[in-house]
Amino acid sequence: MKRVFAGLRRKAADALSGRMGPRAQQLAWSAARLHPVLRAAREAKRGHIRSALAMLEHAGPRFPEAVRLRERLTDMAAFGEACDRDVPPCAPLPAALRPFNHKVLFALHSCGAFDPSGYASRSMALITALRARDIEPVITTRPGYPWDLPHHRDTPKRLDVEYRGLQFQLDPQPQATIRDPESRYIEAYAGRLQALATAHDASVIHAASNYLNGAAAAMAGRTLGIASIYEVRGLWHLTRAFSEPGYDRTEHYRYCERREVAACAAVDHVITLSDGLRRWLVERGIAASKISIVGNATHMPSGSSQDRERAALAVRERHGIPASAKVIGYLGAIVEYEGLDALIRAHARTPSAHRPFLLIVGSGKQEAALRRLVAQLGTGQRVVFGGHVSPDEVPAHYAAMDAVMLPRRDDILTRLVPAIKPFEVLAHGQPLFVSAALAQALGATLPSGYRVLDVDSLDRLDQVFDGLPAGDGMFEVPSWDERADSMMALYRRITGSGDAAC
């Protein structure tokens, strides 16, 4: 009987998490209203901490999920109360930090071996460039990853994984998981970082988003007397708020923001990707002198123009696009804030005789909605969804595009967090159009080489080809070697001075 109930609980969890598809998830959450514990879980999922705790007040120990949820929410509420009392977010810095010895422990949220993304691409490129500068990297992902994600739950357990020449340490049996109270998870994560840093003689712990990694790095660094760095690559509560109206007014939104700021306060130094992110942190009390900007970059593509032309023709042939047709393209995650619906509508406004092909390459949660939109507009003959492609296939797809558009929506998220894609597009020599929000986020990290365009104001999409330069448009962009040089200088400065303040 226990096995039966365990199986039912597992299926319910799969449905609620979305592992069984969006329709099953919707039905599961609708049914959740019938059970008091699941009602509390639904309330917590919406970002309401105290009301969910009130619902769980009388839940007994026979519901282990309720006990765990109550512990998580109680921990969040206690953290918020500590912030309200202005409890110092970090202990005093040690008198001196250990000298830099070229050994760096990287603490990452995810790995491209399991979840390819811009985050994973930056990690790979930066660490690879640092290794070429005699850095000895030790790389770990958060405890429990990737098995703590529903779509990776059945992945065989292992202690490490090799991905594109780098070795990633994994923790398949963590002392705490992301379902536990976050204070407990951070403490267990810090213990793991301490053990890895000690075993590999690391003099720097370099963590990247989100705050769980940053807070754990700060705690481990304090204990060992070595430098801790938190690289703020994005603000995930802002990402969530974009697609969930009202979330920005919840307790959980405020909790995540306070956790991010506390992690920045606790480490020895903070890195951001843009001046906008830097200003956001300064406005919330982080000293400007404690924050450095190390922007995105790219690798210059190899191969001759003839090779690129052959690759482009092969991509076009695969997708049924004539060699002579004009193609406007997008390559990246297909998510709501990228503004691809506006691009598709501008494409539909273009007279059919002048309508270019639209090649959308990538995958994401908005793909199904975009396909439905194309069907409604009746433009499917000239809109191609290319699907997910491997990193090795990216250059050929860019070569198949006559122009690339990144029409990100205007939001605090898109004005603060720059994409890595503009660097890649310009390195591949394609004309690039970006929204004003993306241009603002890029700022001084990529100040030119593209045109700013409001897709919503376009009468017809083929207008973007007017006045485009002919021939090879290769544009010099920052390289990962340059960014690695900046990072090396930062490692030396932080470990040499030891005077950064909370």
VEXMIDO-575359 format. One record per residue (C-alpha): chain; residue in three letters; x, y, z; residue number from 1. Coordinates in Angstrom, 1 decimal. Layout:
N
{node A,ala,{X,Y,Z},NUM} ...
END
This chain:
502
{node A,met,{0.0,0.0,0.0},1} {node A,lys,{2.9,2.4,0.8},2} {node A,arg,{4.3,1.8,-2.7},3} {node A,val,{0.9,2.6,-4.2},4} {node A,phe,{0.6,5.9,-2.3},5} {node A,ala,{4.3,6.8,-3.1},6} {node A,gly,{3.6,6.2,-6.8},7} {node A,leu,{0.5,8.4,-6.6},8} {node A,arg,{2.4,11.1,-4.9},9} {node A,arg,{5.1,11.0,-7.5},10} {node A,lys,{2.6,11.2,-10.3},11} {node A,ala,{0.9,14.1,-8.6},12} {node A,ala,{4.2,15.9,-8.2},13} {node A,asp,{5.0,15.3,-11.8},14} {node A,ala,{1.7,16.8,-12.9},15} {node A,leu,{2.0,19.8,-10.6},16} {node A,ser,{5.6,20.5,-11.8},17} {node A,gly,{4.7,20.4,-15.5},18} {node A,arg,{6.6,17.3,-16.2},19} {node A,met,{3.5,15.6,-17.7},20} {node A,gly,{2.8,18.6,-19.9},21} {node A,pro,{1.0,22.0,-19.5},22} {node A,arg,{-2.5,20.6,-19.8},23} {node A,ala,{-1.9,18.0,-17.0},24} {node A,gln,{-0.3,20.8,-14.9},25} {node A,gln,{-3.3,23.0,-15.3},26} {node A,leu,{-5.7,20.3,-14.3},27} {node A,ala,{-3.5,19.2,-11.3},28} {node A,trp,{-3.4,22.8,-9.9},29} {node A,ser,{-7.2,23.1,-10.4},30} {node A,ala,{-7.7,19.9,-8.5},31} {node A,ala,{-5.2,21.1,-5.8},32} {node A,arg,{-7.9,23.5,-4.5},33} {node A,leu,{-9.7,20.5,-3.1},34} {node A,his,{-6.9,19.6,-0.6},35} {node A,pro,{-5.8,22.0,2.2},36} {node A,val,{-2.1,21.2,1.8},37} {node A,leu,{-2.2,21.5,-1.9},38} {node A,arg,{-4.1,24.8,-1.6},39} {node A,ala,{-1.2,26.1,0.6},40} {node A,ala,{1.3,24.8,-2.0},41} {node A,arg,{-0.7,26.7,-4.7},42} {node A,glu,{-0.6,29.9,-2.6},43} {node A,ala,{3.1,29.5,-2.1},44} {node A,lys,{3.7,28.9,-5.8},45} {node A,arg,{2.0,32.3,-6.5},46} {node A,gly,{4.5,34.0,-4.2},47} {node A,his,{2.4,34.4,-1.0},48} {node A,ile,{4.5,33.3,2.0},49} {node A,arg,{2.5,34.2,5.1},50} {node A,ser,{-1.0,33.3,3.8},51} {node A,ala,{0.4,29.9,2.7},52} {node A,leu,{1.9,29.4,6.2},53} {node A,ala,{-1.4,30.2,7.8},54} {node A,met,{-3.0,27.4,5.6},55} {node A,leu,{-0.4,24.9,6.8},56} {node A,glu,{-0.9,25.8,10.5},57} {node A,his,{-3.0,22.7,11.3},58} {node A,ala,{-1.4,20.3,8.8},59} {node A,gly,{-0.1,17.2,10.7},60} {node A,pro,{3.1,15.3,10.4},61} {node A,arg,{1.4,12.6,8.2},62} {node A,phe,{2.0,14.9,5.3},63} {node A,pro,{5.7,15.1,4.8},64} {node A,glu,{5.3,17.5,1.9},65} {node A,ala,{3.5,19.9,4.1},66} {node A,val,{6.2,19.7,6.8},67} {node A,arg,{8.9,20.5,4.2},68} {node A,leu,{6.9,23.3,2.7},69} {node A,arg,{6.2,24.8,6.1},70} {node A,glu,{9.9,24.7,6.9},71} {node A,arg,{10.8,26.4,3.6},72} {node A,leu,{8.2,29.2,4.1},73} {node A,thr,{9.1,29.7,7.8},74} {node A,asp,{12.8,30.1,6.7},75} {node A,met,{11.8,32.7,4.1},76} {node A,ala,{9.7,34.6,6.6},77} {node A,ala,{12.5,34.6,9.2},78} {node A,phe,{14.9,36.0,6.6},79} {node A,gly,{12.5,38.8,5.7},80} {node A,glu,{12.1,39.6,9.4},81} {node A,ala,{15.9,39.8,9.9},82} {node A,cys,{16.1,42.2,6.9},83} {node A,asp,{13.4,44.3,8.5},84} {node A,arg,{15.5,44.5,11.7},85} {node A,asp,{18.5,45.5,9.7},86} {node A,val,{20.5,42.5,10.9},87} {node A,pro,{24.0,42.7,9.3},88} {node A,pro,{24.0,40.5,6.2},89} {node A,cys,{27.6,39.3,6.6},90} {node A,ala,{30.3,38.8,9.1},91} {node A,pro,{33.4,41.2,9.2},92} {node A,leu,{36.0,40.4,6.5},93} {node A,pro,{39.2,38.7,7.6},94} {node A,ala,{42.3,41.0,8.0},95} {node A,ala,{43.8,39.5,4.9},96} {node A,leu,{42.8,37.1,2.1},97} {node A,arg,{44.9,34.3,0.9},98} {node A,pro,{47.2,35.3,-2.0},99} {node A,phe,{46.2,34.4,-5.5},100} {node A,asn,{47.7,31.1,-6.6},101} {node A,his,{45.9,30.7,-10.0},102} {node A,lys,{43.5,28.0,-8.5},103} {node A,val,{39.9,29.0,-8.8},104} {node A,leu,{36.7,27.1,-7.7},105} {node A,phe,{33.7,28.0,-9.9},106} {node A,ala,{30.2,27.5,-8.4},107} {node A,leu,{27.6,27.4,-11.1},108} {node A,his,{23.8,27.0,-11.3},109} {node A,ser,{23.8,24.7,-14.4},110} {node A,cys,{26.0,23.1,-17.1},111} {node A,gly,{25.7,23.0,-20.8},112} {node A,ala,{26.0,19.2,-20.8},113} {node A,phe,{22.4,19.1,-19.4},114} {node A,asp,{21.0,22.6,-20.1},115} {node A,pro,{22.5,24.5,-23.0},116} {node A,ser,{21.9,28.3,-22.6},117} {node A,gly,{23.5,31.7,-22.7},118} {node A,tyr,{24.4,31.1,-19.1},119} {node A,ala,{26.2,27.9,-19.9},120} {node A,ser,{27.9,29.5,-23.0},121} {node A,arg,{29.3,32.3,-20.9},122} {node A,ser,{30.6,29.8,-18.2},123} {node A,met,{32.3,27.7,-20.8},124} {node A,ala,{33.9,30.5,-22.8},125} {node A,leu,{35.1,32.4,-19.8},126} {node A,ile,{36.6,29.4,-17.9},127} {node A,thr,{38.2,28.1,-21.1},128} {node A,ala,{39.9,31.5,-21.7},129} {node A,leu,{41.0,31.6,-18.1},130} {node A,arg,{42.5,28.2,-18.3},131} {node A,ala,{44.6,29.4,-21.3},132} {node A,arg,{46.0,31.9,-18.9},133} {node A,asp,{47.2,29.2,-16.5},134} {node A,ile,{44.2,29.2,-14.2},135} {node A,glu,{43.6,25.8,-12.7},136} {node A,pro,{39.7,25.6,-12.6},137} {node A,val,{37.7,23.4,-10.4},138} {node A,ile,{34.0,23.6,-11.5},139} {node A,thr,{31.0,22.5,-9.6},140} {node A,thr,{27.3,22.9,-10.0},141} {node A,arg,{24.8,23.4,-7.3},142} {node A,pro,{24.1,20.4,-5.0},143} {node A,gly,{21.5,18.0,-6.5},144} {node A,tyr,{21.8,19.4,-10.0},145} {node A,pro,{20.6,18.2,-12.6},146} {node A,trp,{18.4,15.7,-10.8},147} {node A,asp,{16.5,18.4,-8.9},148} {node A,leu,{14.8,19.4,-12.2},149} {node A,pro,{11.8,17.4,-13.2},150} {node A,his,{13.1,16.8,-16.8},151} {node A,his,{16.4,15.4,-15.5},152} {node A,arg,{15.1,13.3,-12.6},153} {node A,asp,{15.7,10.0,-14.4},154} {node A,thr,{19.2,10.9,-15.6},155} {node A,pro,{21.7,8.3,-14.3},156} {node A,lys,{23.5,9.5,-11.2},157} {node A,arg,{27.2,10.4,-11.5},158} {node A,leu,{29.9,12.4,-9.7},159} {node A,asp,{31.1,14.4,-12.7},160} {node A,val,{30.5,15.1,-16.4},161} {node A,glu,{32.8,16.3,-19.1},162} {node A,tyr,{31.5,18.9,-21.5},163} {node A,arg,{33.5,20.5,-24.4},164} {node A,gly,{36.8,20.0,-22.7},165} {node A,leu,{35.9,21.0,-19.2},166} {node A,gln,{35.2,18.7,-16.2},167} {node A,phe,{32.2,19.6,-14.0},168} {node A,gln,{31.9,18.1,-10.4},169} {node A,leu,{28.4,17.0,-9.5},170} {node A,asp,{26.7,16.3,-6.2},171} {node A,pro,{24.1,13.6,-6.7},172} {node A,gln,{23.5,12.9,-3.0},173} {node A,pro,{23.5,16.4,-1.4},174} {node A,gln,{23.0,17.0,2.3},175} {node A,ala,{20.2,19.4,1.4},176} {node A,thr,{18.1,20.0,-1.7},177} {node A,ile,{16.5,23.0,-3.2},178} {node A,arg,{13.2,21.7,-1.7},179} {node A,asp,{14.6,22.3,1.8},180} {node A,pro,{14.7,25.6,3.6},181} {node A,glu,{17.2,27.8,1.6},182} {node A,ser,{19.2,28.7,4.7},183} {node A,arg,{19.9,25.0,5.2},184} {node A,tyr,{20.6,24.5,1.6},185} {node A,ile,{23.1,27.4,1.5},186} {node A,glu,{24.9,26.1,4.6},187} {node A,ala,{25.2,22.6,3.1},188} {node A,tyr,{26.3,24.1,-0.2},189} {node A,ala,{28.9,26.2,1.6},190} {node A,gly,{30.2,23.0,3.3},191} {node A,arg,{30.7,21.4,-0.1},192} {node A,leu,{32.5,24.4,-1.5},193} {node A,gln,{34.8,24.4,1.6},194} {node A,ala,{35.7,20.8,1.0},195} {node A,leu,{36.4,21.3,-2.7},196} {node A,ala,{38.4,24.5,-2.2},197} {node A,thr,{40.5,22.8,0.5},198} {node A,ala,{41.0,19.6,-1.6},199} {node A,his,{42.1,21.7,-4.6},200} {node A,asp,{44.0,24.4,-2.8},201} {node A,ala,{41.8,27.1,-4.3},202} {node A,ser,{42.5,30.8,-3.5},203} {node A,val,{39.3,32.2,-5.1},204} {node A,ile,{35.7,31.0,-5.0},205} {node A,his,{33.9,32.4,-8.1},206} {node A,ala,{30.1,31.9,-8.0},207} {node A,ala,{27.6,32.9,-10.7},208} {node A,ser,{23.9,33.5,-10.4},209} {node A,asn,{21.7,33.0,-8.6},210} {node A,tyr,{21.9,34.1,-4.9},211} {node A,leu,{22.2,30.5,-3.7},212} {node A,asn,{25.6,30.2,-5.3},213} {node A,gly,{26.7,33.6,-4.2},214} {node A,ala,{25.6,33.2,-0.5},215} {node A,ala,{27.3,29.8,-0.3},216} {node A,ala,{30.5,31.1,-1.8},217} {node A,ala,{30.6,34.0,0.7},218} {node A,met,{30.1,31.6,3.6},219} {node A,ala,{32.8,29.2,2.4},220} {node A,gly,{35.2,32.0,1.7},221} {node A,arg,{34.8,33.5,5.2},222} {node A,thr,{35.5,30.2,6.8},223} {node A,leu,{38.6,29.5,4.8},224} {node A,gly,{39.9,33.1,4.5},225} {node A,ile,{39.9,33.1,0.7},226} {node A,ala,{38.3,35.5,-1.7},227} {node A,ser,{34.7,35.1,-2.7},228} {node A,ile,{33.2,36.6,-5.9},229} {node A,tyr,{29.6,36.7,-6.9},230} {node A,glu,{28.8,37.2,-10.6},231} {node A,val,{25.3,38.6,-11.0},232} {node A,arg,{24.3,37.4,-14.5},233} {node A,gly,{20.7,38.2,-14.2},234} {node A,leu,{17.8,38.8,-11.7},235} {node A,trp,{15.6,35.7,-11.9},236} {node A,his,{12.7,37.3,-9.9},237} {node A,leu,{12.5,39.9,-12.6},238} {node A,thr,{12.4,37.2,-15.3},239} {node A,arg,{9.6,35.5,-13.5},240} {node A,ala,{7.7,38.8,-13.0},241} {node A,phe,{7.7,39.4,-16.7},242} {node A,ser,{5.7,36.4,-17.5},243} {node A,glu,{3.6,36.3,-14.3},244} {node A,pro,{1.6,39.5,-13.8},245} {node A,gly,{1.3,40.5,-10.2},246} {node A,tyr,{4.3,38.4,-9.0},247} {node A,asp,{6.3,41.6,-8.5},248} {node A,arg,{3.9,42.6,-5.7},249} {node A,thr,{4.3,39.3,-3.7},250} {node A,glu,{6.4,38.5,-0.7},251} {node A,his,{8.5,36.0,-2.6},252} {node A,tyr,{9.5,38.6,-5.1},253} {node A,arg,{10.7,40.8,-2.3},254} {node A,tyr,{12.4,37.8,-0.6},255} {node A,cys,{14.4,37.0,-3.8},256} {node A,glu,{15.5,40.6,-4.2},257} {node A,arg,{16.7,40.8,-0.6},258} {node A,arg,{18.5,37.5,-1.0},259} {node A,glu,{20.3,38.8,-4.1},260} {node A,val,{21.4,41.9,-2.3},261} {node A,ala,{22.5,40.0,0.8},262} {node A,ala,{24.6,37.7,-1.3},263} {node A,cys,{26.3,40.7,-2.9},264} {node A,ala,{26.9,42.2,0.5},265} {node A,ala,{28.4,39.1,1.9},266} {node A,val,{31.0,38.4,-0.8},267} {node A,asp,{34.4,40.2,-1.2},268} {node A,his,{33.5,41.4,-4.7},269} {node A,val,{30.6,41.5,-7.2},270} {node A,ile,{30.8,41.2,-11.0},271} {node A,thr,{27.9,42.3,-13.2},272} {node A,leu,{27.4,42.1,-17.0},273} {node A,ser,{26.2,45.7,-17.5},274} {node A,asp,{26.2,49.2,-16.1},275} {node A,gly,{22.5,48.9,-15.6},276} {node A,leu,{22.9,45.9,-13.2},277} {node A,arg,{25.6,47.8,-11.4},278} {node A,arg,{23.3,50.8,-10.8},279} {node A,trp,{20.5,48.5,-9.7},280} {node A,leu,{22.8,47.1,-7.0},281} {node A,val,{24.2,50.5,-5.9},282} {node A,glu,{20.6,51.8,-5.5},283} {node A,arg,{20.1,48.9,-3.1},284} {node A,gly,{23.1,49.6,-0.9},285} {node A,ile,{26.0,47.8,-2.5},286} {node A,ala,{29.1,50.0,-2.6},287} {node A,ala,{30.0,51.0,-6.2},288} {node A,ser,{33.7,50.4,-5.5},289} {node A,lys,{32.8,46.7,-4.8},290} {node A,ile,{31.3,46.1,-8.2},291} {node A,ser,{33.1,45.5,-11.5},292} {node A,ile,{31.6,45.0,-14.9},293} {node A,val,{32.9,42.1,-17.1},294} {node A,gly,{30.6,42.1,-20.1},295} {node A,asn,{29.7,39.3,-22.5},296} {node A,ala,{31.9,38.6,-25.5},297} {node A,thr,{32.3,36.0,-28.3},298} {node A,his,{34.7,34.0,-30.3},299} {node A,met,{35.5,35.1,-33.8},300} {node A,pro,{34.2,32.4,-36.3},301} {node A,ser,{36.7,30.4,-38.3},302} {node A,gly,{36.4,29.3,-41.9},303} {node A,ser,{36.5,31.1,-45.3},304} {node A,ser,{33.6,33.1,-46.9},305} {node A,gln,{33.2,30.2,-49.3},306} {node A,asp,{32.7,27.8,-46.3},307} {node A,arg,{30.1,30.1,-44.8},308} {node A,glu,{28.3,30.3,-48.1},309} {node A,arg,{28.1,26.6,-48.5},310} {node A,ala,{26.9,26.1,-45.0},311} {node A,ala,{24.2,28.8,-45.5},312} {node A,leu,{22.9,27.1,-48.6},313} {node A,ala,{22.8,23.8,-46.8},314} {node A,val,{20.7,25.3,-44.0},315} {node A,arg,{18.3,27.0,-46.5},316} {node A,glu,{17.9,23.8,-48.4},317} {node A,arg,{17.1,21.9,-45.2},318} {node A,his,{14.3,24.3,-44.4},319} {node A,gly,{13.0,24.8,-47.9},320} {node A,ile,{14.2,28.4,-48.2},321} {node A,pro,{15.3,29.4,-51.8},322} {node A,ala,{18.9,30.5,-52.1},323} {node A,ser,{17.8,33.9,-53.6},324} {node A,ala,{15.2,34.7,-50.9},325} {node A,lys,{15.7,37.4,-48.3},326} {node A,val,{15.8,35.9,-44.8},327} {node A,ile,{15.3,37.7,-41.4},328} {node A,gly,{16.4,35.5,-38.6},329} {node A,tyr,{16.4,35.0,-34.8},330} {node A,leu,{18.5,32.4,-32.9},331} {node A,gly,{18.1,31.9,-29.2},332} {node A,ala,{15.6,31.0,-26.5},333} {node A,ile,{12.0,31.3,-27.6},334} {node A,val,{10.6,33.0,-24.5},335} {node A,glu,{8.0,35.7,-24.0},336} {node A,tyr,{10.3,38.7,-23.2},337} {node A,glu,{12.3,38.2,-26.5},338} {node A,gly,{9.4,39.9,-28.4},339} {node A,leu,{9.1,37.3,-31.2},340} {node A,asp,{5.3,37.8,-31.4},341} {node A,ala,{5.9,41.4,-32.4},342} {node A,leu,{8.3,40.2,-35.1},343} {node A,ile,{5.8,37.7,-36.4},344} {node A,arg,{3.1,40.4,-36.5},345} {node A,ala,{5.4,42.8,-38.4},346} {node A,his,{6.1,40.0,-40.8},347} {node A,ala,{2.4,39.5,-41.4},348} {node A,arg,{1.9,43.2,-42.0},349} {node A,thr,{4.3,43.1,-44.9},350} {node A,pro,{2.6,42.7,-48.3},351} {node A,ser,{2.9,39.1,-49.4},352} {node A,ala,{4.8,39.9,-52.6},353} {node A,his,{7.5,41.6,-50.5},354} {node A,arg,{7.4,39.3,-47.5},355} {node A,pro,{10.9,37.9,-46.6},356} {node A,phe,{11.3,34.5,-44.9},357} {node A,leu,{11.4,34.5,-41.2},358} {node A,leu,{13.8,31.9,-39.7},359} {node A,ile,{13.3,31.4,-36.0},360} {node A,val,{15.9,29.0,-34.5},361} {node A,gly,{15.8,27.7,-31.0},362} {node A,ser,{13.3,26.3,-28.5},363} {node A,gly,{11.4,27.4,-25.5},364} {node A,lys,{8.1,27.6,-23.7},365} {node A,gln,{6.6,30.2,-26.1},366} {node A,glu,{7.2,28.2,-29.2},367} {node A,ala,{3.7,26.6,-29.3},368} {node A,ala,{2.0,30.0,-28.8},369} {node A,leu,{4.1,31.5,-31.6},370} {node A,arg,{3.2,28.6,-34.0},371} {node A,arg,{-0.5,29.2,-33.2},372} {node A,leu,{0.0,32.9,-33.9},373} {node A,val,{1.6,32.2,-37.3},374} {node A,ala,{-1.3,29.8,-38.2},375} {node A,gln,{-3.8,32.5,-37.2},376} {node A,leu,{-2.1,35.1,-39.4},377} {node A,gly,{-1.8,32.7,-42.3},378} {node A,thr,{1.9,33.4,-42.9},379} {node A,gly,{3.2,29.8,-42.3},380} {node A,gln,{4.6,29.4,-45.8},381} {node A,arg,{7.3,32.0,-45.0},382} {node A,val,{7.9,31.4,-41.3},383} {node A,val,{10.3,28.6,-40.5},384} {node A,phe,{10.8,27.2,-37.0},385} {node A,gly,{14.3,25.7,-37.1},386} {node A,gly,{14.2,24.0,-33.7},387} {node A,his,{17.1,23.6,-31.3},388} {node A,val,{20.6,23.4,-32.8},389} {node A,ser,{24.0,22.5,-31.4},390} {node A,pro,{26.7,25.1,-30.9},391} {node A,asp,{28.5,23.7,-33.9},392} {node A,glu,{25.5,24.5,-36.1},393} {node A,val,{25.1,28.1,-35.0},394} {node A,pro,{27.5,29.7,-37.5},395} {node A,ala,{25.8,28.0,-40.5},396} {node A,his,{22.4,29.3,-39.3},397} {node A,tyr,{23.7,32.8,-38.9},398} {node A,ala,{25.2,32.6,-42.4},399} {node A,ala,{21.8,31.7,-43.8},400} {node A,met,{20.3,34.9,-42.5},401} {node A,asp,{20.5,38.2,-44.4},402} {node A,ala,{19.7,40.2,-41.2},403} {node A,val,{19.2,39.2,-37.6},404} {node A,met,{16.5,40.8,-35.3},405} {node A,leu,{16.5,40.8,-31.5},406} {node A,pro,{13.2,42.6,-30.7},407} {node A,arg,{13.3,42.2,-26.9},408} {node A,arg,{10.3,43.8,-25.1},409} {node A,asp,{10.7,46.9,-23.0},410} {node A,asp,{10.8,45.9,-19.3},411} {node A,ile,{13.1,46.5,-16.3},412} {node A,leu,{14.4,43.0,-17.0},413} {node A,thr,{15.4,43.6,-20.6},414} {node A,arg,{16.9,47.1,-19.8},415} {node A,leu,{19.2,45.6,-17.1},416} {node A,val,{20.3,42.2,-18.4},417} {node A,pro,{22.2,42.1,-21.7},418} {node A,ala,{22.0,39.1,-24.1},419} {node A,ile,{25.1,37.3,-25.3},420} {node A,lys,{23.5,37.0,-28.8},421} {node A,pro,{24.4,40.5,-30.2},422} {node A,phe,{28.1,39.7,-29.7},423} {node A,glu,{27.8,36.5,-31.7},424} {node A,val,{25.8,38.0,-34.5},425} {node A,leu,{28.2,40.8,-35.1},426} {node A,ala,{31.2,38.5,-35.0},427} {node A,his,{29.5,36.4,-37.8},428} {node A,gly,{29.1,39.6,-39.9},429} {node A,gln,{25.3,39.7,-40.1},430} {node A,pro,{23.4,43.0,-40.0},431} {node A,leu,{21.8,43.3,-36.6},432} {node A,phe,{18.7,45.1,-35.4},433} {node A,val,{17.9,45.3,-31.6},434} {node A,ser,{15.2,46.9,-29.5},435} {node A,ala,{15.9,50.1,-27.5},436} {node A,ala,{15.7,48.1,-24.3},437} {node A,leu,{18.4,45.7,-25.4},438} {node A,ala,{20.6,48.5,-26.6},439} {node A,gln,{20.2,50.1,-23.2},440} {node A,ala,{21.2,46.9,-21.5},441} {node A,leu,{24.3,46.4,-23.7},442} {node A,gly,{25.5,49.9,-22.9},443} {node A,ala,{29.3,50.4,-23.0},444} {node A,thr,{29.9,46.6,-23.2},445} {node A,leu,{28.8,46.7,-26.9},446} {node A,pro,{28.2,50.3,-27.8},447} {node A,ser,{27.9,50.0,-31.6},448} {node A,gly,{27.7,47.8,-34.6},449} {node A,tyr,{23.9,47.4,-34.6},450} {node A,arg,{20.8,49.4,-35.4},451} {node A,val,{18.1,50.2,-32.9},452} {node A,leu,{14.6,49.4,-34.2},453} {node A,asp,{11.1,49.4,-32.8},454} {node A,val,{9.5,46.4,-34.5},455} {node A,asp,{6.0,47.5,-33.4},456} {node A,ser,{6.3,50.7,-35.4},457} {node A,leu,{7.3,49.0,-38.7},458} {node A,asp,{4.7,49.1,-41.5},459} {node A,arg,{6.4,46.4,-43.3},460} {node A,leu,{9.4,44.1,-42.4},461} {node A,asp,{11.2,44.3,-45.7},462} {node A,gln,{12.0,47.9,-44.9},463} {node A,val,{14.9,46.7,-42.8},464} {node A,phe,{16.9,45.9,-45.9},465} {node A,asp,{16.9,49.5,-47.1},466} {node A,gly,{20.3,50.9,-46.9},467} {node A,leu,{22.1,47.8,-45.6},468} {node A,pro,{25.8,47.7,-46.6},469} {node A,ala,{26.7,45.1,-49.2},470} {node A,gly,{29.5,42.6,-48.7},471} {node A,asp,{31.3,41.2,-45.6},472} {node A,gly,{30.1,43.0,-42.6},473} {node A,met,{32.5,41.5,-40.0},474} {node A,phe,{32.5,43.8,-36.9},475} {node A,glu,{35.2,43.7,-34.2},476} {node A,val,{33.6,42.8,-30.9},477} {node A,pro,{35.1,42.1,-27.4},478} {node A,ser,{36.7,38.6,-27.2},479} {node A,trp,{36.6,36.2,-24.3},480} {node A,asp,{40.4,36.6,-24.1},481} {node A,glu,{39.9,40.2,-23.3},482} {node A,arg,{37.3,39.4,-20.7},483} {node A,ala,{39.6,36.8,-19.2},484} {node A,asp,{42.3,39.4,-18.9},485} {node A,ser,{39.9,41.6,-17.0},486} {node A,met,{39.0,38.7,-14.7},487} {node A,met,{42.7,37.9,-14.0},488} {node A,ala,{43.4,41.5,-13.0},489} {node A,leu,{40.3,41.4,-10.8},490} {node A,tyr,{41.5,38.2,-9.0},491} {node A,arg,{44.9,39.7,-8.3},492} {node A,arg,{43.4,43.0,-7.1},493} {node A,ile,{40.9,41.3,-4.7},494} {node A,thr,{43.3,38.9,-3.2},495} {node A,gly,{46.1,41.4,-3.0},496} {node A,ser,{44.2,44.2,-1.1},497} {node A,gly,{41.8,42.3,1.1},498} {node A,asp,{40.0,45.6,2.0},499} {node A,ala,{36.7,45.2,0.2},500} {node A,ala,{33.9,46.0,2.6},501} {node A,cys,{30.4,44.6,3.1},502} 
END
